[in-house]
Amino acid sequence: MNGEKVMSMAISFWAAPKMTAGHLMFSAVMTAYMLIGIQFEERDLVKIFGDDYRNYRERVPMLIPVTGKNK
């Protein structure tokens, strides 16, 4: 399952009109899974791209791009 599908599925569960205990548990687990997965992906990208990716990370926010880290 690619990242877009996982993200859209997680958003649909967080935005469910009637939040059941099952929905809440699933949403919490999926959110934790994505946050942990991001850390592994970031580590791999640093290994692959090195300083170029480190410089990119300093300029661009990780999760919410509209906050802007631009200097």
C-alpha positions in Angstrom: 0.0 0.0 0.0 1.5 3.3 -1.0 1.8 6.4 1.3 -1.1 8.3 -0.4 -3.5 5.4 0.1 -2.5 5.0 3.8 -2.8 8.7 4.4 -6.2 9.0 2.8 -7.4 6.0 4.7 -6.2 7.4 8.0 -7.9 10.8 7.2 -11.2 9.1 6.4 -11.1 7.3 9.7 -10.3 10.5 11.7 -13.1 12.3 9.9 -15.7 9.6 10.5 -19.0 11.2 11.4 -19.5 8.7 14.2 -16.3 7.8 16.1 -16.6 4.4 17.7 -14.0 2.9 20.0 -12.8 0.7 17.1 -12.4 3.8 14.8 -10.6 5.6 17.6 -8.2 2.7 18.2 -7.6 2.2 14.5 -7.0 5.9 13.9 -4.6 6.1 16.9 -2.6 3.0 15.7 -2.5 4.3 12.1 -1.3 7.7 13.2 1.5 6.1 15.4 2.4 3.8 12.5 2.8 6.7 10.1 4.8 8.9 12.6 7.2 6.0 13.3 7.4 5.2 9.5 8.4 8.7 8.8 11.4 8.4 11.0 12.6 5.3 9.2 12.0 6.9 5.8 13.9 10.0 6.9 16.9 7.8 8.0 16.9 6.0 4.7 16.7 9.2 2.7 19.7 10.6 4.6 21.7 7.4 3.8 20.8 7.7 0.1 21.1 11.4 -0.5 23.4 12.5 2.4 24.1 16.2 2.8 21.7 17.2 0.0 18.8 15.7 1.9 20.0 17.1 5.2 20.0 20.6 3.7 16.6 20.0 2.2 15.3 18.9 5.6 16.5 22.2 7.2 14.5 24.2 4.6 11.3 22.2 4.4 9.0 21.2 7.3 8.4 17.5 7.8 4.6 17.2 8.2 2.8 20.5 7.5 4.4 22.2 4.5 2.4 25.5 5.0 4.3 26.4 8.2 7.5 27.1 6.1 11.0 26.8 7.6 12.5 28.9 4.8 15.3 31.1 5.9 
